[in-house]
Amino acid sequence: PLIISYFLVISDSLRMYTREILLVKGILGEKDTLHIIVNHWPSRYGGYAASEHKRIAAAETLIKVLDSLFSRSTIPNIIIMGDFNDDPTSKSMQLFTEMKFCNRSNYCCTLVNLDECILKGQKINGTLKYGSAWYMFDQIIVSENILLKKNDLYLANQCVNIYSPDYLLTRDERYGGFKPYRTYHGSKYQNGFSDHLPVYIDLIVDGKR
């Protein structure tokens, strides 16, 4: 596999000292090349408005990565995943999900945010709870060709699943219902797991799930 990391930049000269975007390229199955782009975008520390420009900078860096993939591959299979610290409807996410990416052969492709149908049939309405509200910060976005069942590599369905077994949850005594069972609550160690719930998709590769 090929692994490349990309620094986040606010401008052409200013590097942002935060988590990098990781591109992993490899062969899945017998012949399909898959590009997986892993993200952990800057948090909302200091407030949403005050930190939004950092996540927009992350989106702009991701767009450059995607442009480079389309310039070298006719029909790239792309999976973008991670904790974006924004919802699917946020400006930073729509910067690249509303774009068309084209290669030199004028093949154009859009990206599909699978989290748009994540709430269907789920017992939990998000992956992160802040106060009484659930948020969808953990997302999976794919190139639209992965949705085509005629290909050797495709999605079993067009939605993301939230993995929310009971052991990953704890009762929310303050706001009601449940919340993720996190490792720490402040400085107190709880022996939990995470303040986020994981998401996953089912891929079919060469006819096998």
C-alpha positions in Angstrom: 0.0 0.0 0.0 0.9 3.7 -0.5 0.5 6.0 2.5 0.8 9.8 2.2 0.0 12.4 4.9 -1.0 16.0 4.0 -0.5 19.0 6.3 -3.4 21.4 6.8 -2.8 24.9 5.7 -4.7 28.1 6.3 -2.9 29.9 3.4 -0.1 29.1 1.0 2.5 30.0 3.7 0.9 29.2 7.0 0.8 25.5 8.2 -1.8 24.6 10.7 -0.3 22.5 13.5 -3.1 19.9 13.8 -3.8 16.4 12.7 -2.9 15.6 9.1 -5.1 14.1 6.4 -4.0 10.6 5.6 -4.3 8.9 2.2 -4.0 5.2 2.0 -3.9 3.5 -1.4 -4.0 -0.2 -2.0 -5.5 -3.2 -3.9 -8.7 -4.6 -2.5 -9.8 -8.0 -3.8 -8.1 -9.2 -7.0 -7.7 -5.9 -9.0 -9.6 -3.0 -7.6 -7.6 0.0 -6.4 -9.1 1.7 -3.4 -8.2 5.1 -2.0 -9.1 5.7 1.7 -8.7 9.2 3.0 -8.7 9.4 6.8 -9.6 12.7 8.6 -9.7 14.2 12.1 -10.5 17.8 11.5 -9.9 20.7 14.0 -12.3 20.7 16.9 -14.8 23.4 17.8 -12.8 24.5 20.8 -13.3 28.2 21.3 -16.8 28.1 19.6 -18.2 27.1 16.3 -17.8 30.4 14.6 -14.3 31.1 15.9 -13.0 27.7 14.8 -14.9 27.3 11.5 -12.1 28.7 9.3 -9.9 25.8 10.5 -12.3 23.1 9.2 -12.8 25.1 6.0 -9.0 25.0 5.5 -9.2 21.2 6.1 -11.8 20.9 3.4 -9.7 22.9 1.0 -6.8 20.6 1.7 -9.0 17.6 1.1 -10.1 19.1 -2.3 -6.5 19.3 -3.4 -6.0 15.6 -2.5 -9.1 14.6 -4.5 -8.0 16.7 -7.5 -4.7 14.9 -7.5 -6.5 11.5 -7.4 -8.7 12.3 -10.4 -5.8 13.7 -12.4 -4.1 10.3 -12.2 -6.9 7.8 -12.2 -9.7 7.3 -14.7 -12.4 6.2 -12.2 -10.9 6.3 -8.7 -12.7 4.3 -5.9 -12.6 6.7 -3.0 -13.8 6.4 0.6 -13.4 9.5 2.8 -13.9 8.9 6.5 -13.3 10.3 10.0 -14.3 12.8 12.7 -14.9 16.0 10.9 -16.2 18.0 13.9 -18.9 19.3 11.6 -22.3 17.9 10.5 -23.1 16.9 6.9 -24.9 20.2 6.3 -22.0 22.3 7.5 -20.2 24.7 5.1 -16.9 22.8 5.4 -18.5 19.5 4.3 -20.5 21.0 1.5 -17.4 22.6 0.0 -16.4 19.2 -1.4 -19.6 17.1 -1.4 -21.3 19.6 -3.7 -18.4 19.6 -6.2 -17.8 17.6 -9.3 -14.3 16.2 -9.8 -13.2 15.6 -13.4 -10.1 13.9 -14.9 -8.4 14.6 -18.2 -10.7 12.4 -20.1 -13.7 14.5 -18.9 -15.0 11.8 -16.7 -16.7 13.6 -13.8 -17.8 12.2 -10.5 -19.6 13.5 -7.4 -19.2 12.4 -3.8 -22.0 10.9 -1.8 -22.2 11.5 2.0 -23.7 8.3 3.3 -24.6 9.9 6.6 -27.5 11.6 5.0 -29.5 8.5 5.6 -27.9 7.4 8.8 -30.9 8.0 11.0 -33.1 5.5 9.3 -33.7 2.5 11.6 -31.1 3.6 14.1 -31.8 3.7 17.8 -29.3 6.5 18.3 -29.6 9.8 16.4 -25.9 10.6 16.0 -22.4 9.7 17.0 -21.6 12.5 19.5 -23.9 14.0 22.2 -23.4 17.6 23.5 -25.9 18.6 26.0 -29.2 17.1 25.0 -28.4 17.1 21.2 -26.9 14.5 19.0 -24.4 15.4 16.3 -23.2 13.6 13.2 -19.5 14.5 13.3 -18.4 11.0 12.2 -19.0 10.5 8.6 -18.2 8.3 5.5 -18.3 9.8 2.0 -17.7 7.8 -1.1 -17.2 8.4 -4.8 -20.5 7.7 -6.6 -19.0 4.8 -8.7 -18.8 2.7 -5.5 -22.6 2.8 -5.4 -22.9 0.9 -8.7 -23.6 -2.8 -8.2 -22.3 -3.6 -11.6 -18.7 -3.0 -10.4 -16.5 -5.6 -8.6 -16.3 -3.2 -5.6 -19.5 -1.6 -4.4 -21.6 -0.9 -1.3 -24.1 -3.4 0.0 -26.4 -0.4 0.8 -26.2 3.3 0.5 -26.3 4.2 4.2 -23.9 4.3 7.1 -24.6 2.2 10.2 -24.0 3.5 13.7 -22.5 0.9 15.9 -24.3 1.4 19.2 -24.3 -1.8 21.4 -25.3 -1.3 25.0 -21.7 -1.5 26.3 -20.8 1.6 24.4 -23.6 3.7 26.0 -24.3 4.9 29.5 -27.4 6.6 30.9 -27.5 10.4 30.6 -28.6 11.4 34.1 -28.6 15.1 33.2 -30.4 15.3 29.9 -32.1 11.9 29.7 -31.7 8.9 27.4 -28.2 7.7 26.7 -24.8 9.0 25.7 -21.5 7.5 24.7 -19.6 5.8 27.5 -16.4 7.8 27.3 -13.0 6.9 28.8 -12.7 10.1 30.9 -15.3 12.4 32.3 -13.2 15.5 33.0 -10.2 14.1 34.9 -12.1 11.1 36.2 -11.3 7.8 34.6 -14.5 5.8 33.9 -13.1 2.7 32.2 -15.3 3.5 29.2 -14.5 3.6 25.5 -15.1 6.9 23.6 -17.2 10.1 23.5 -18.0 9.1 19.9 -19.9 6.1 18.5 -18.3 4.4 15.5 -19.8 4.2 12.1 -19.3 1.5 9.4 -20.3 0.4 5.9 -20.6 -3.0 4.2 -18.5 -3.4 1.0 -18.9 -6.1 -1.5 -15.6 -7.1 -3.1 -15.5 -9.7 -5.9 -19.0 -10.9 -4.8 -18.1 -11.3 -1.1 -19.1 -9.1 1.8 
